[in-house]
Amino acid sequence: MVSRKRCLVLGFTVFLWVELYAQVGNETESKCRLLRKFNLTGYVEAKNHSVVIGGLFPIHSRTIPTDDSDGEPVSAMCEGFNFRGFRWMKAMIHTIKEINERTDILPNHTLGYQIFDSCYSISKTMETSLAFLTGQEEFQPNFRNSTGKYLVGIIGSGGSSLSVAASRILGLYYLPQVGYTSSCPILSDKFQFPSYFRVIPSDKIQSEAMVNLIKHFGWVWVGAIAADDDYGKYGVKSFREKMETANLCVAFSETIPKVYSNEKMKKAVNAIKSSTARVVVLFTTDIDLSPFVLEMIHHNITDRTWIASEAWITSALIAKPEYFPYFGGSIGFAVPRAVIPGLKEFLYDIHPSKDPNDTLTIEFWQTAFNCTWPNSSVPYNVDHRVNMTGKEDRLYDMSDQLCTGEEGLEDLNNTYLDISQLRITNNVKQAVYAMAYALDRLSRCDLDELDKKETQCSYMPDFEPRELLNYFKNLKFTTHDGREIKFDTNGDPESGYYDILNWQMDNAGEIAFVKIGEYKFQDTNFELIIPKNSTFYWNTESSRLPDSVCTKLCSPGTRKGIRQGQPICCFDCIPCPDGYVSEKPGQRECDPCGEDDWSNAQKSKCVPKEVEFLAYEEALGFTLVILSIFGALVVLAVIVVYVIHRHTPLVKANDRELSFLIQMSLVITLLSSMLFIGKPLNWSCMARQTTLALGFCLCLSSILGKTISLFFAYRISVSKTRLTSMHPIIRKLIVLICVLGEIGVCSAYLVLEPPRVYKNIEPQNVKIIFECNEGSIEFLCSIFGFDVLLALLCFLTTFVARQLPDNYYEGKCITFGMLVFFIVWISFVPAYLSTKGKFKVAVEIFAILASSYGLLGCIFLPKCFIILLRPKRNTEETVGGRVPTIDRSIQLTSASVSSELNNTTVSTVLDD
C-alpha cells in the first residue's frame, strides 16, 4: 500500500508539474523545457514504421544510490545486469520483427518499438512512463515518443509493483498496457487500471492453486513470506483468504525488505526457525529473494519445503546447485513452457562491435565474459548493496582483462542463452501479439455490432490510444503453440494452466525443473492434476512427504478442541464422551451412536449396546426357574395326595373342589413367573401380567369361598338364633363370577391398550434394557386392584373366623397365609420401585414365588402333614370333634357344621 500511494503521489506530482508549466507557457507564449533529462537506456527503432509499441523490461536489477545533497533531483543510474530481463527484451524485438514479416497481421502497416530499462525500480519505471507520454522534451503529453511516431501501447513492465506504478500514469490517458509477468490481483481492478491487460493469470488463481496443492498433500500449517511490494503483499493477502476459506492455517506471515534491513530479515528468519511449520510459501521475485536465500544459508536452515510462486520457480538466479541443500525439493507453479522458433539464433546474433553506442550490449558482453570492452565508457557491473554484515558488497571487481570480441557465446552458461525454460519469455511474445491483434482489428474496424453503433471506426496511424481499448474487448487469438488466449472483462486471460514443478538434482549436478502435474483453470472451474506415478524429491531427513502441522492429527476416539486465541489448526485432542465416537482421524466433532449402539472403550467405533433382560442362562434367571418349577411340582404333589385321599374327612372338609381350584391356581401363578424370564416379546408381555392376575384371581376367589363358609360357621357358632348354612353351589358361583369379571377386564386391557416390548435406555446408556411397557396403567391397576380386593375380603372374613373351635384350625391357616401374602406384596412395592432392569423383574418374580409358596405352605402343608404322617387324626371324630355349645343339637367344627334343614343335615362348612 505504501508503494502504491508513493507511486500515485509521484505520478500526480509530475502531472501537475507539467500542467502548471504548460499553463505558464501559454500565458507567456513560450515553451518550457525540462531542466534535466532522465537517465534512460534502451532500444528504439521507429523509422519507416506506422506506429510504435513501447516496452519496459528490468534489464538491470536495481538503481545505484544517488547523492542529492545539493537539493537538485538526480536520475539514478542502474546496476546489476539481469540476463533474464535482457532476454525478455530481445524476445519483444524478435516478435515485432516476426509480425512485420507476416502478411496476415497488419498487412499494410509495420510496427516499431521503443524499449526502456525499468531497472526493476519504481522510480525508474515512473521516469520511463513519463518519457513515453511526453517524449522527454515535450511540455505536455502528446502520445508521440521521442522519435515522433505515434505510441499505441506499452508492453510491460516486468513486475507487479512496476506495472502498478506505470499503469497509474498511463491509465490516466487510457494508454493500453499489456503485462507479461505482473500477476498482482489489484491490476484486475478496471476502475483503478482501466487500460491494463495481461497474458499471465492473476495471483488469485495462483493462490487458489497453492491452497489446492497444500490440501492435496495434507498440509494444514503453512508459513508465508512475501516481498515488501504489491506483488508480495497482495499475493499473500489472496493466499491467506483462500487458506481461511479452506479451513487451513497460516503459521506466520513475514516480509522480505526491498532495501536490506537486518532487523526485518532477522524477524523473517526467526519466524521460520521457531515455527513448527515445515512448509513455507514464498511470494516474491527472484531478485528480491536472492538476499533471503543467502540468509537461509547463513543460518543453515534446512528441512523446509518451499512453495514457489511463478516469479522465481524457474529462475537461474536462485536455482543454483549450491543452494540445493536449502531449497531442493521446492514445489512451485510456472506459466507454460514453449519453444519459440528462431529465438535461439536471434539471441546468439549479438556483438558489441555491431553498434558502438549500444551500451546494453557492451555491458552484457562485459558481464558475461568478465572483461572490459576496449575504449568503452560503459561502467563495469558493481554491486553497491549493503550485505548482512552492514558493509558494501562488491560482487564484481573491475577486471583488468580486456575483451577481445572473439569470446564465444557457445561457451556461456547463463540465463540469457538458456532457452530450455521459455516461460515468461513466451509471455512477452504473447503480449506483443495481443497488441498486434488489437491493432489489426482496429485497422479492419473489427467491432461488435453493438460497439459499432456507439463507436466510430479508427484509422491507423492517426488515432487516440483509448480508441484501441475497444478492440481489446473480446480479443481472442491462438498462439504459435496452439494455446488460445482470450481476455475477460478484467483484462485477465479467461483460461489457461500452470505447470507444477519440483526442484530435483540431475545426473550432471544441475537443478532440474521436473514437471509433476498441472493446474488448469477456466473461468471459475479449477482442476489440480498430479499423476500417481509422479516422482517427488522432498528436502527432509527421511526424504519423505513432510508433515506440516501445528498439532498432530487427533487419533480416532478424540476430537479437536479449540485453543482460545489460536488458529483453528492449533487444537487439543479431547476424548469423545460416552456414546459418541470419532472413527476418522482429525474429526472436529464426535458423532453420536445410534439408539441401539454405544461407543467402545477407545471411542473409535459404535458397537451394539449390551442387551439386558433376565435370561434363562444366567444364574439368577436359572435359580428362579428352578424355584418356579419346584413350587409347581410341590403343588402337583399336593394334588396327587389330595386325589389319593379325596374321600378322607380332612380332604373333604370345607369344600374339596375349592381346594383343587386353589391348587391349580397356585400351579398357574408359579409357572406364570417363567413368562417374566427371557427376552420380552409382545406376546409374552401380554401374557404374563394377565396370566398372573387370572391365577391370583382364581386362587383368591376360591379362598374367599372357603373363608365365607368359615365366616358363616363362626356366625352360627356365636349366634343365639338358628341360622341357615350356605349351599355349596353359592361358593362356586362366587368363584365363577370373580373369574369371569377378571377375564372381562383383562380382555379389555389386551384389546384396547395391550402391553408391548419397550427398549429402555434411560437408566444406563451403555445398555438396552428390554422390558415390557405395560400400556394402560389404569387397566393394570384395575386387574390387580380386583385381586387386592379379594385378598382383603379373604383376610377379613377368615380373621373373624380364626377363633372357630376345631381340632384342625383351617381358619387360622388361611389367616396366616393371607398375612404372608400381604407382607410379601407390601414389601414388594418399595423394592420394585427402587430397582431397575432385570433386577426389577427378579423382584416381581420373587414376590410371585414367595406369595405362592406362602399360600401353599400355610393352607396345604399342615393338612398333608396329617394325611401322610398322622393318618390316625384323619377321622370324622378328630376332624369334626364336638365341643360344648349353647345348642347341643348343633355340632360345630371347622370341618363340619350341621343343622337341621327340612329334617336333613346340611354342611355349613363343606362336608362332602
N, C-alpha and C positions, 0 to 999 in steps of 0.2 A: 504493500500500500504506500510505503514511503517513497519508493522509486516511482510509482505511478504518479503520485502527487508532484514529485520533483519534476518529472517529465512534463506534466501538464502545465505547471507554473512556468517552466523554462520555455515551453512552446508558445504559450500566450505572451510571455515577455518579449520574445523575439518578434512575434507577430505584431504586437502593439508598437514595438520599436520601429519596425519597418513602416507601419501605417503612419506613425507620428511623423517620421521623416518624409513620408510621401505627402502628407498634408502641408508640411512646412515647404516642401519643394514646390507644391502647387501655388502656394502663396508667393513664393519668391521667384516662381517661374524658372527654377533651376533644379537640376537633378542632384540628389545626394548620393554619395558613394560610401561603400563600406570602408571603414578606416583600415581594417586588416582583412586579409584573406584567410580562409580556412586552410589548414594544412592537411590536404586530402591527397590520397593516392588511389590509382585505379587504372581502368582501361576505357577507351572511348573509340567508337567507330560509328560515325553519323553521316559521313558524306555519301551522297548518291542513294540515300535511303529515305523512304517515305516518312516513317515515324521512328522514334527511339524508345526502347524499353530500358528502364533503369534497373540496376542491380545493386544489392547490398550484401556483402559477404564478410565474415570475420577472418580476413587473411592474416591478421595479427590477433594475438590473444589478449592484449592489454595495452594501456597507454602508459607513457613514461610520465612520472610525476613532474609537474611544471613549477617553475618559480615565478610567481606573480606578485612578488613583494613590491614591485613598482606600481601596483594598482591597475596596470593595463591587462586586459584579458589576453590570454595566450592559448592558441590552438595546439593541443598536445600532440606530440609525436607518438608513434606506435612501436611496440617491440614484441618479441615472442612470435616468430614466424609460424603460422599454422598451416601445415601441409594439407590438412583435411579441408580447411576453408578455401585454400588456393585451388584444390581440385574441384570444389563445388563451383567456383568462379569460372574455371576453364570449361566445366560441363555446360554452363549457361552459354558461353561463346560458341561452343561446339553445336549446341542445339539450335541457336539462332542461324548459324551457317547452314545447318541441315534444313531448316524451314525455308530459308531463302532459295535453296536449291529445288524445293518441291514445287510442283505446279498445281497441286490440288488444294493448297492452302495459300491464301493471299496471292493469287497468280499475277496480279498486276502491281503488286507492292512488295517492297523488301523492308526488313527490319534492321535498324541499327541498335547500338547499345551504348550505354554509359554506366560503368560499374565503379563503385567506390568501396573502399575498405572501411568497415564499421569498427575495426579493431576490438570487437567484442566488448564495446563500452557504450553506455547510453549517451554520454556527451558527444562522442564522435558520430553516433547514429543521428543525433539531433543536427549536427553540423551538415552531414550528408543530405538529410531530408530537406533542410533549408536550401542547400545548394541545388537540389533537384528543382525546388519551387522557384527560386529567384534567379537562377543562372549565375549565382555568386556575386555578380557585379550589378545586377538589376535591382532597382529600388522597390519593386513590387512583384508579386507572383504573376508570372505570365505563361506558366506551363511550357516554357521553352528552356531547354538546358543550355549550357554554355556554348553548345555547337549551333544553336539557333533552330534546331529541329524540334518538332512537337514531341513532348514527353507524354506517352499514353498510359504508362503504368510502371509499377515497381515490382521487382522480384526480390523478396527478402523479408526480414533482414538478418537471418541467421541465429535467432534466439528469441524466446518469448518476450523477455524484457525489452529487447531491442525492437521487436515488432510492435509492442505496445507503445513505446516512445515514438517510433516513426509514424505509426498509424494515427496517433492523436493529432499530429500536424497534417499529415497527408489527408486524413479523413475530413479535415475542415474544408478542403476543396474537392472532396469526393474523388481523389485520385486513386484509381484501382491499385490494390496491392495484393499480390499472391504470395503466401508464405510456403516455404518448403520444409521447415523444421520447427516452426513455432506452434506448439500444441497447447498453450495455456488456455484454459476454459473461458477466461474472460474475453478472449478475442472473438467468441461466438456472439457476443452482445452487439447486435446491429445498431443499437441506439448510440453506443459509445464508438463503435468502429464500423460505420456504415459501408465502407469501401474495402473491407478486408475479406479476402478469401484464402483458402489454404488447401493443399492436397494431402496434408497429414491429418490423421484423426485428432480430435480433441482429447485432452487428458482425462476427460470424464469417461471416455471409453477405455482408455488405458488403466484408469483406476478401477473400473469395473473388471477389467481383465485381471489385474493384480489380485483383487479380492477373490475372484473365482479360482485363481491359481492357488491362493492360500487355503481356500476351502477344500480344494482338490487334495492337497497334501495333509489336511487335518491340522493345520496350524491355527492357533487362536490368539496367540500373544506375540505381537509383532511390533518392532520398533520402526521409527520413521526418521530419516534425515533428509533435509531439504536445503537447497541452495537459498541464500538470502536474496531472492529476487522473485519476480512474478511467476516464473516457471515453477520454482520450487514451492513457493507458498501456496499458490492456487492448486498446484498438483497435489500437495499433501492435504490441503483442505478438502478437495474432492475425494481423495483416498480415505480420509477419516470419516467422511459422511457415508461412503459405501461400506466401510467396515462396521460402522454403527448400525446401518440397516441390516447387515448380515449377522448381527449379534456377535461380532468379533471385536477384539480389543487392541488398541494401540498402546503399547507399554510406555513409550516415551516419544516425544517429537522435538527434535532439535534442528538448528540451522547451521550451515557452513557459511562463514562470513565471506563476503566478496573480497574485502580487504582483510588481510590476515590479522586476526586478533587472537592472541594467546589465551585470553580468558574465555572467549566464545568457543574456540576449538577445544580447549580443555573441558568445558562443560559438555560438549557433544561426546568426547571420548569417555568421560566418566559415566555418562548415561549408558553408553554401550557396555562398559566394563561391569557396572553394578547391576544391570538388568538381567533377569533370567531369560529374557527373550533371546533366542538363538537365530532368529530370522529378522533381518532389517531391510526396509525399503529405502532405496536411495533415489530421491527425485532431484537430480542435478545434472548439469552438463559435465562433459569430461574435463573441461578447462577448470571449472570450479571444484571438481572432485579431486584434482591432482594433489593439492596440498593436504587434503584429508587422507588420501592414500598414504602419504608419507608419515602422517601422524599414526596411522594404524601400524605401520611397520616400526616406527619408533617405539611404540608401546607394546609391540609384539602381540597384537590382538588377533587371534586365530579362532578356529572353531565357530565361525559365523557363516551363515548362508545369506548372501546379499541378493535382493530382488532389484534388478536394474530397470531404470526407465530407458526409453528408446534413445535418449540423448547420449548415453555412454556405453551401452552394452557391447557395441562393436568398435569402440574407439581404440585405436592403436596406442593412444597416449596412456591408456590405463591397462590395456591388455598386454602387459609385458611379462615375460617368463619369470622375472624376479619378483613380481607381485603375486604370482600364482599361489604360494603358500597362504596368503592372506585373503585373496579374492577368488581363488579357484572354486569351481562349483557354482559360481553366480548364475542365477537364472533371470532372464530379462526378456523384454518384448522389443522386437525390432520391426521396422517397416519392411515390406517385402524386398527381397534382393532381386536384382535384374542384371541382365547383360546388355550393355549399350554398344551396339555395333559402331566401330570406327573411333570410339573414345580412346582406346589404348594408344593408337597411332597418333591421335591428336595430342595426348598428354606427353608423348615422347618427342613431339615436334616443338621443342623449346630449347633456346640457347641465348645467352646474353649478347652474343655478337650480332644477333638479328636487329636489335634496336638498342643502341647505347643509352637511350633515355628511359628504357623500361626498367625502372628501379626495382619493381617487384620481382622480375625475373632474375635480376642480378642478385637480389637478396636471397631468392630461392636457391640459386646456384652456390652462393657463399655458405648458406646454412647447410645445404645438403652435403657438400663436399668439404666443409670445414676449411675453407680457404678464402683468400681475399682477391676480388676481381681487380685486375690492374687498372690504375687510373680512375677508379670509381669513387664517387663521393658518397656512395651508399654505406651507412654505418654498419658495422658488424653487429650481429644479434647479441644483445646483452640483457641479462635478467636483472632488473633493478628492484625486484620484490624483496620483502623482508621475510626471512625464514623463521623457523621456530626458535632459533637462538636469539632473535632480535637484531641480527646483522644482515647487511645487504648480501644477497646470494647471487653471484655471477656464475650462471651455468656454463657460459662460454667465455673463454678468454680470446682476445684478439689473436688470430692465427698469423704467424709470420710467413706461412706458406702462401704463395700466390697461385691463383687459379690459372691453369694453362688453357682451358677451353677444350682440352682433349679428354676430360673426365667422361666416363661412360655412364649414362643413365641406367644401362642394363645392370650395372653393379650395385645400384642403390637398392636399399631395402627400407623404404619408408612409406608413409601413408599416401603420399601423392600418387605414387605409381601402383599402389595396391588396388587392383580392380576386382578382387575376389568378393568384396562385400560392398557392392554399389547399391546402397540403400537410400541414404539422404541424397546422394549424387543423382540417383534416379528420380527422386522427388523434385530436384532442381529442374530436371528435364521436363517432368510433367507440369510444373508450374509455368515454365516458358511456353509449353504447348497450350496450356489453358488460356494464357494471354493471347496467343496467336489465334486460337479457335474463336475467342470472343471478338478479336479484330476482324477475323474472316466473316463472322456473322454480321458484324457492323457493315463491312464492305458490301454485303449482299442484302442488307436490310432484312435479315432473317429474324423477324419478331413474331410473337404470337398474335393472333387476330385481335385480342383484347388490347395488347400493347400497341398495336399499330393504330388503333383508334385514339389512343391517348398520347402517343409519341410519334414525332416526325422522324423520318429516316435521316441518318447522319452520313456524312461523306468524308472519306479519307483524302488528305490527311488533316483537313481543317475541321475539327470537332472538339467539343468540350470533353474533358476526361470523364465527367459524370455521365455523359451520354453512353459511354462504354459499359457502365454498370448494368444497363438494361439487358445487355447481351450476355452477361454472366448468369442471368436468371435461367434456370432450366438448362444450363450448359451441360452437355454430355458428349464425351468423346472416348474413343478406345485408344489405349496406349500401344506402343510398339510390341509389348509382350502380351497383348490380348486382354489386359485388365480394363474395366470400364470405370470411368470417373464421372461422377455427377454431383454437382453441388446442391445442398439442401438450402432451406431459407436462411440458415445462419452462415452460409458460406463454407460449411464443412462438407467433406465427402460423405455421401449417403451410405456407402458400403465399402467394405474392404476387409483386410485381415492383418494380424500381426504374426510374425514368426516368433516362436518361443525358443530361445537359445540357452544353451548350457555351456559354461566355460569348462573345457577339458584340455588336457595336455596331449599333443600328438607325439608321434614317434620321433619327430625332429626336434622336440623340446620347445615347440612353439604352442601358443594358446590357440585352440581351435574353437570356433563358434559352432557347436553341434546343434542342429535343429532337432528338437524333441517334440514339437507339436505346433499347433496353430490356434489362434483365437479369431474367429470370424464374427463379423458384425454386419448387420443390415437394418437400418432404421433402429427399432427397439429390440431386435432379436439378436441374441448373443449365443455363441457356441464355443466351448473350450474343447479342443481335440488333442488328446495326448495318447498316442498308441501304447498298448500294453507292452510292446516289445522295445520301447524307447529305453536307451541306456543313459543313466544319470551318473554324474560324479558329484558326491557330497563331500564337502570340506569339513568332515567331522572325524573324531578319533576312531570311530568304528566304521567309517566310510558308509554309514547307513543314513537313511532319511532322518534328519534332525527332528527333535521333539521340542517345540517352542510353546511352552505353556506357562502361565502364572502359577496355577495349581494343577497337579496331576489329575487326570480324569477320575472322577469318583467311580468306584467299583460298584457292581450290582449290589443292591441292598442298601445303598445310600443315595442321597440326593444332594444337589447343590444348595448350599446355604449362603445367602448374600452377606458379604462383609461390608459393613456400613462405611461409606466414603471411598470405596474402592471400585474399580471397574468390575463388570459382571463376570469377567474371566478369572477374577480372583475370588475364591469362594472357599467355604468349609464344607467338608463332606459329612452330612448329618444322617445318621441311621434312620431308615424308614420306621414309622410307628407300626405297632401290631395291626395286622390286617391290610397293610399297604406293602407294595413291592416295587422295586426298580429292576427290571430284567436286563436292561441295556446299560452299559457304562455311560456316565455323564448325564443322566436324566436330571432335569430341573425339578420335576415333581415326582413323587411316588404315586403309583397307580393303585387305586383300591381294588381289592379282590372282590370276586362275585359273592353273592349271598351264600352260596354253598361252599366257598373256598376260604382259605386262610393262608397267611404268609408262613413260609418255612422259617427255620431258625436263622438262616442267613438273610432273610427278607429279599431274596432274589427270585422267588418263584411262588406262585399261588398253588397251593396243594389242596385237595379236598379236605374239608373240615372233618374232624373226628365226630362220628355219629354216636350219640349216646342214647341208649334205651336199656331197659332191664332185660338182658338177654338170657336165654336158657343156658348158654355155655359158661357164663361167669358164676363164681361161687355163690353169690347172693341169690341170683335167679335160680340156680340149681337147688339150693337149700330150700327156697320157698316152694319150688315144685315138689320136692320130696315131702315137705310138711303137708302140702295140699293133698297129694296122693295118699300119704299115710293117713291123714284125717278121714279121707273118703273111704279108705279100706276099713278103718276102725268103725265108721258108721255102717258100712256094709256088714261088718262082723256083728254089730249090734242087731242089724236087721235079721241076719241069719238066726241069731239067738232068739229074737222075738218070734220069728216064724216057727222055729222048732218048738218053742214053749208058748205058742199062741193060745193054748187052751188053759194055761195055768192062771190062777187068780191074779197074780201080780201083773201079768201082761194084759189080762182082760180089764184090769182096774182102770177106771177113768178113761174110757173110750179107746180101744185098741186101734181103730182106724186112724184116729188123730195122731197117735204115736207113730204109726207108719208114715203118715204125711210129714211129720216133723223130721223123721229120719231121712226121708227122701229129699226134703228141702235142705237139710244140712249137707247132703251129698252135692246138691246143686251149688250151694254157696261156697263150699270148699273147692269144688272143681272150677267154679267161675273165676276164682283168683288166678287160675292159669291163663285166662284171657288177658290179664294185665301184664303178662310176661311175654317177651318177644317184641319184634319191631311192630309198632302200631300200624294197622291198616284200617281203612274206612269201615270194613265190616266188623273188625274186632272192636273198634271204638264204639260202634253202635250196639254191639252185643254185650260188652262186659258190664256196663252200668245197668242196662235193663235186665240182664240175667241176674245180676246181684240183687237188684231191687225186687224182682219177682220171687227169687229164692227166699229172701228175708220176709217178704210179704206172706208167702205160703207158710213159712216157719212160724212167724209171729201170730198170724191169724189162727193157726192150729193150736198154738199155746193159749191164745185168747179163748178158744173154745173150751180148753181144759180149765182155765182159770175162772171162767164164768161159772162152770159147773161147780168148782170148789167154792166160789163166792156164794152160789145158791145153797150149797151144802152148809156153809158156815151160817148163813142167814137162817136156815132151818134149825140148825143146832141151837141157836141163841134165841130163836123166836118162841114166844109163848103161844103163838097161834099155829094152826096147822097150815103149812104151805105146800103148794103143788110143786113138783120137780119139773126140770127141763127135759123135753123129749130129745133123744139123741139126734134126730134129724135137724133140729134147730142149730146145733153146734156145727153140723156140716154145712148148713146154709150160710152160717156166718163166714166160714172159710171160703165158700164159693163166691159170696158177694164181695168179700175183700179182694180176692184174687182177680175177679173179673174187673173190679174197679181199677186195680193196679194195671191190669193189661190194657184197659182203655186209655189211661193216662200215658203209659209207655208207647202205645201205638201212635197217639197224637204227637208225642215227643219225636218219635222216629220219622214221622211223615212231615211235620212242619219245620222243625229245626233240629235235624239229626246231628250227632257228633261227627267230627271229621278229624283226619290226621293234621297235625299242626307242627311245623318246624320252628321251634323256639330257639332264637339266637340271642335273646336279650340277657339272660343271666351270665353266659360265658360266650364271648365272641369266637373263641377258638373251637367251640363245639356247636354241633347242631343237636339239640335235644328233641328227639321225636316223642311227641306226646299227643294226647287227644284233646282237641278243643271241644269242650262239652256242649257247645251250641247254646241252647237257651238255658240260662241259669234258673229261670222261673220253673221250667218243666222239671229240671233236675231236682230242685228243692221240693217240688210237688210230690214226685215219686218217693223220694227218701223221707220227706216230711210225713207222708202217709205211714211209712214203716215206723217212724219215730212215734207217731200217734198210737199205733198198735202196740208198740213196746211199752208206752206209758200205761195204756189200759191193762196190759198183761201184768205189769208191775203192781198197779194199784189194786186190781182185783185179787191177785194172789197174796199181796201183802196183807190185805184184810183177812184172808182165809188162812194165814200162816199158822194160827193157833188152833186149827181144827184138830181135835184129838184123834190119833191114829197110831198104829204101830209102824206104819211107813208114811212118813210125812212128805208127800209129794208137793204139797203147797209150799213148804219151806225150801224144797229143792228148786222149784221153779223160781221162788223169790231170790235165792242165791244166784241162779242162772241169769235172771234179769239184771241183778246188781252187777254181775260180771259184764254183761252186755253193755250196760250204761257206762261203767267205769272205762271199758275199752274204748268206746266211741267218744266219750268226753275227752279222754286223753289223746285221742286221735286228732282232734281238731287243731290244737296248737302245734302238735308235731307235724301235721300235714302242711300247715301254713308256713312253717319255719324251714322246710326242706325244699330242695329243688332237684329237678332232673329225675334220674332213675330212683333216687332215694325217696322221692316223694311217692312214687308208685309203690316202692317197697313198704313204706309206712302204711299205705292203704291196704296192701295185701296182708300185712301183719295184723292190722285191725280186723280184717275179714276172718283170718285164720283164728285169731285169739278169741273173737266173739263166738265163732262157730265151735271151737274147742270148749269154750266156757259153757255154752248151752249143752253140748254133748256130754261133758263131764258132770255137770250139775243135775241134769234131768235123767240121763240113762245109765250112767255108770253105777250109781247105787242099786238100781234095780237089777242090772246084770250081775253085780256082786252077789245079791241074794239068790238070783236064779241059778247061777253057776256054782257058787261056793257055799251058799246057805239054803239049799233046796228045801230043808225042813221048815223054813219060815215061809215058804211059798204055799200057804194053805188059806182056806177061807177063814178059819178061826183066827190065824195070825194076821192075815192081811186085813180082814174086816172084823176084828175083835170088838166085843161090846164094851161100852162104857156107861157109867151112870149118866142118865139124862133126866130131864123133867118128865118126859113121857116115855116110860119104859117100853112102850109098844113100838118106838122108833129106834132102829139100830143105826148109829152114825159112825161112819169111818170115812177116811179119805178114799177107801176102796169101794164102799157101798153105803148108800143111804136109802133105806126102804121106807116106803109109805104106802098106805092103803089108798088105792085109787081104783074105784069101780070094782072093789073086792079083789084086786090083784096087786102084786108087788111091782113097783116101777123104780128102777135105779135112778137116783138123783145124780150121783157121780158114776160114770159109765161102769156098768156091770153087765157084761155080755150075757 
